[in-house]
Amino acid sequence: MSYRITVCIKQVPDTENLTTEAMKADGTVNRSALPAIVNPEDLNALELALSVKDRHGAHVTAITMGPPSAAEALRQALFRGADDAVLLTDRKFAAADTLATSYALSRGIKNLPPPDLVMCGRQAIDGDTAQIGPQLADKLDLPQLTYVEEILELSDRRIKARRAFELGYEIVRSPLPVLLTVTGSANEPRPPSAKRLLASRHLRAPSEKPRDGDAPRSESGAIREWTAADIGCDVARCGGSGSPTKVKKIESVKLVSEDHQRIEPTEEDMAALMQELMREHIIE
Ligand SMILES: Cc1cc2nc3c(=O)[nH]c(=O)nc-3n(C[C@H](O)[C@H](O)[C@H](O)COP(=O)(O)OP(=O)(O)OC[C@H]3O[C@@H](n4cnc5c(N)ncnc54)[C@H](O)[C@@H]3O)c2cc1C
């Protein structure tokens, strides 16, 4: 059996290279001041989808909601093995919180042939909420397996997967179709393939600015582009108008240590530490 898998890919600012211009005065991310990368755990989700494709056969579609420049994240997915890609882009999607983002993504996914598996990264490194996967499952009316590390069994009707949690793991089963959120510990994402990079590097989404050597528009069908109207969105549920959360103020919090105590690995110091932890009711 060949599966249909949709992978949600978010383009994010590279938060490992933060500068003082990283945030705007209104509390939103100043994306133009930071290099853009594919959200790391989305590459883990893509890798999991591609491993299903390698083992069982699958059609893998990458989807993103973002400005025209987010098409670069889709190209990165195509270079690694995705079969096609969809860019949801429209000014009406701008300033979306998680509710409005998951709404637009759900409309986009409903506009594709019904998937057997929808995969998301566990969490984005900029918004950091880990809400999109669960919200999307709700809007698509799918069961969800979060924190997935490995698919142990897959058939046309069921999936058995290992999900990680703080102190161990859990083996869970679900009927298909299902939504998975995938953790960074799941796998080692494959690098772009040189052959696919050469074949797809000139592909552009229709609203991207053309560059020298670009494929003619008619050949760039691997990156489709849809607006809010194309996917039947209720505009009141999109972007800023569909976002009940508002950023009031952001603060940079610096943790400064005022005091410290050195504990040597001796019987005496360890006993004193245990006494103190018990006195403070940190351990009983
Ligand atoms: C009040 C408010 C205003 C905001 N305004 C803006 C703004 O003006 N501009 C702006 O850029 N951001 C804005 N954001 C951030 C934006 O809402 C989030 O980046 C977005 O909703 C996704 O949430 P997250 O980053 O926490 O994703 P998470 O829930 O942590 O992401 C989990 C997974 O969901 C998938 N995913 C998440 N987002 C996308 C996407 N866009 N496309 C495809 N897959 C995705 C990925 O697989 C990802 O790994 C705002 C947020 C709030 C709360």
The ligand as a MOL file (V3000), in Angstrom:
LIG
                    3D

  0  0  0     0  0            999 V3000
M  V30 BEGIN CTAB
M  V30 COUNTS 53 58 0 0 0
M  V30 BEGIN ATOM
M  V30 1 C -0.7040 37.2990 19.3260 0
M  V30 2 C 0.2320 36.6760 18.3670 0
M  V30 3 C 0.5870 37.4090 17.2480 0
M  V30 4 C 1.4800 36.8540 16.3530 0
M  V30 5 N 1.8070 37.6090 15.3020 0
M  V30 6 C 2.6870 37.1260 14.4300 0
M  V30 7 C 3.0900 37.9220 13.3270 0
M  V30 8 O 2.6680 39.0520 13.1670 0
M  V30 9 N 3.9710 37.3840 12.4490 0
M  V30 10 C 4.4530 36.1150 12.6470 0
M  V30 11 O 5.2420 35.6690 11.8140 0
M  V30 12 N 4.1030 35.3460 13.6980 0
M  V30 13 C 3.2450 35.8200 14.5860 0
M  V30 14 N 2.8890 35.0630 15.6510 0
M  V30 15 C 3.4520 33.7300 15.8080 0
M  V30 16 C 2.5470 32.7230 15.1500 0
M  V30 17 O 1.2790 32.6980 15.7010 0
M  V30 18 C 3.1210 31.3500 15.4010 0
M  V30 19 O 4.4250 31.3720 14.8810 0
M  V30 20 C 2.3100 30.2970 14.6920 0
M  V30 21 O 0.9660 30.3710 15.0400 0
M  V30 22 C 2.7880 28.9070 14.9830 0
M  V30 23 O 2.8990 28.7000 16.3590 0
M  V30 24 P 4.2450 28.1620 16.9380 0
M  V30 25 O 5.3500 28.8840 16.2640 0
M  V30 26 O 4.1750 28.1840 18.3980 0
M  V30 27 O 4.2450 26.6700 16.3670 0
M  V30 28 P 4.2390 25.2880 17.1300 0
M  V30 29 O 2.8640 24.9460 17.5530 0
M  V30 30 O 5.3100 25.2570 18.1690 0
M  V30 31 O 4.6490 24.3930 15.8680 0
M  V30 32 C 4.4700 22.9910 15.8500 0
M  V30 33 C 4.5420 22.5110 14.4220 0
M  V30 34 O 3.4260 23.0080 13.6820 0
M  V30 35 C 3.8120 23.2190 12.3230 0
M  V30 36 N 3.6620 24.6540 11.9840 0
M  V30 37 C 3.6370 25.7060 12.8110 0
M  V30 38 N 3.4630 26.8550 12.1050 0
M  V30 39 C 3.4020 26.4860 10.8080 0
M  V30 40 C 3.2580 27.1930 9.5830 0
M  V30 41 N 3.1270 28.5470 9.5460 0
M  V30 42 N 3.2330 26.5050 8.4320 0
M  V30 43 C 3.3650 25.1330 8.4430 0
M  V30 44 N 3.5170 24.4120 9.5640 0
M  V30 45 C 3.5210 25.0820 10.7250 0
M  V30 46 C 5.2620 22.7820 12.2090 0
M  V30 47 O 5.2920 21.4280 11.8330 0
M  V30 48 C 5.7660 22.9620 13.6340 0
M  V30 49 O 6.8760 22.1630 13.9590 0
M  V30 50 C 2.0160 35.5720 16.5730 0
M  V30 51 C 1.6540 34.8600 17.7010 0
M  V30 52 C 0.7790 35.3980 18.6010 0
M  V30 53 C 0.4210 34.6260 19.8340 0
M  V30 END ATOM
M  V30 BEGIN BOND
M  V30 1 1 1 2
M  V30 2 1 2 3
M  V30 3 2 2 52
M  V30 4 2 3 4
M  V30 5 1 4 5
M  V30 6 1 4 50
M  V30 7 2 5 6
M  V30 8 1 6 7
M  V30 9 1 6 13
M  V30 10 2 7 8
M  V30 11 1 7 9
M  V30 12 1 9 10
M  V30 13 2 10 11
M  V30 14 1 10 12
M  V30 15 2 12 13
M  V30 16 1 13 14
M  V30 17 1 14 15
M  V30 18 1 14 50
M  V30 19 1 15 16
M  V30 20 1 16 17
M  V30 21 1 16 18
M  V30 22 1 18 19
M  V30 23 1 18 20
M  V30 24 1 20 21
M  V30 25 1 20 22
M  V30 26 1 22 23
M  V30 27 1 23 24
M  V30 28 2 24 25
M  V30 29 1 24 26
M  V30 30 1 24 27
M  V30 31 1 27 28
M  V30 32 2 28 29
M  V30 33 1 28 30
M  V30 34 1 28 31
M  V30 35 1 31 32
M  V30 36 1 32 33
M  V30 37 1 33 34
M  V30 38 1 33 48
M  V30 39 1 34 35
M  V30 40 1 35 36
M  V30 41 1 35 46
M  V30 42 1 36 37
M  V30 43 1 36 45
M  V30 44 2 37 38
M  V30 45 1 38 39
M  V30 46 1 39 40
M  V30 47 2 39 45
M  V30 48 1 40 41
M  V30 49 2 40 42
M  V30 50 1 42 43
M  V30 51 2 43 44
M  V30 52 1 44 45
M  V30 53 1 46 47
M  V30 54 1 46 48
M  V30 55 1 48 49
M  V30 56 2 50 51
M  V30 57 1 51 52
M  V30 58 1 52 53
M  V30 END BOND
M  V30 END CTAB
M  END
